[in-house]
């Protein structure tokens, strides 16, 4: 029989404890009662709790003092605690409760759905933490790097939880809590049904956050509180950052995110880079949202030049659902979308394009679109910007980051978690990758497609990374391949002899797990010279 999760409930009235138990009754939960703060503290010495629910008003020692003492003890320092109170409901007492160390404050009468929902989240988090601890013990994955990573993750989780608790009376607190916990749970081992539920939670949270941000931006525009800055910025860097931010979202839908930039554009311009990125992110996000297959392409070219001021032409083209004639009539008006069915299926406030239009006009530019239902859309805008340098974007890329553009990458890794880590790291630089689950599959994929870079794990089933590298090098020699693929070892083995084995097998580079962005940047620099 599976061990039950223990919840400590503290209240000086017996009937309140009974009511809580009935409200939260579950075969997976064991309730441990305490009628006072002192009794609660004693119980924490003999039990490991997943959660504590504590009343504020109690004789001798109230809830605030009880929680402060719990936070001072190592055993209960990070125990999630929820305050409940029928008397103390004003903002002062809520803040005091959060300051004492609670993660939430619920006023009586309790809304059952709210409390049960919060308890469910904390129980699931506790369960995942227990499973992770057990897995670490079974596999004996104890080394300095892993321990440091776990401690940092735990500290980050605790810091974020405390921050969310301190801001519980603000509108963003429940939203950030939901999205934060969902992100943490997404990195844990979940069943198919749990994953589907979690995906819905994340999608709902993202949609709500987008709505709040749109409303705030629109309110600032309406109140004329947005000021357009005039600063010198690197066009290449700003565009590169936009592509990096959106590449992961595009990859989730298996879409190609491209950029086509006129090669002789100036290196630096004078304008407002923050608002430029906001417009590009909004248009590209819309293109990805309304495109189920195909590609999204960002195109930048020089337009007319008037009185020494260059009008840069930006366009975002997609292969999505397109917009019918009726939907085009109110497209740039606030709180409007193409039609009701679009709003229901894809969500959103209908403010994004209105905000883009306002920002473009504030910057002295123009905006428009071309679209046909079922054949995709092209949204464009032009901004008057002052050139401040003459180097092109290609030179800037080489000087600033030395990162190659549009490279084909293959990731050979049998561990699902490590694949996600590596994929996320590549996304940070705006790169996508194909994946192979073992060395034999990597070799077969290489024979079918020319890759510029292979990130090769060493320990894989069937054919390991060393043998796969030997097979690839032998194949290249046999076929007379002139541009041999760059192969980088990716392994947790950090001894010098392991590195030598990789190099002797024919690898070009060596990266130790876990990834660091600086390691990847060094690898890409090597690839650029190769």
Secondary structure, DSSP 8 states (H G I E B T S, - for coil): ----EEEEEE-S-HHHHHHHHHHT--TTEEEEEESSHHHHHHHHTT---SEEEEES--SSS-HHHHHHHHHHSGGGTT--EEEEESS--SHHHHHHHHHHT-SEEEESS--HHHHHHHHHHHHHHHHHHHHHHHHHHHHT---HHHHHHHHHHHHHHHHHHHHHHHTTTSHHHHHHHHHHHHHHHHTS---HHHHHHHHHHHHHHHHHHHHHHHHHHHHHHHTT------EEEEHHHHHHHHHHHHHHHHHHTT-EEEEEE-TT--SEEEE-HHHHHHHHHHHHHHHHHT-SSSEEEEEEEEEEEETTEEEEEEEEEE-S----HHHHTTTTSTT--S-HHHHHHH---S-HHHHHHHHHHHTT-EEEEEE-TTS-EEEEEEEEEEE-----HHHHHHHHT---SS--EEEE-S-HHHHHHHHHHHHHTT---EEESSHHHHHHHHHHS--SEEEEESS-SSS-HHHHHHHHHHHHHHHT-SS--EEEEEES---HHHHHHHHHHT-SEEEESS--HHHHHHHHHHHHH-
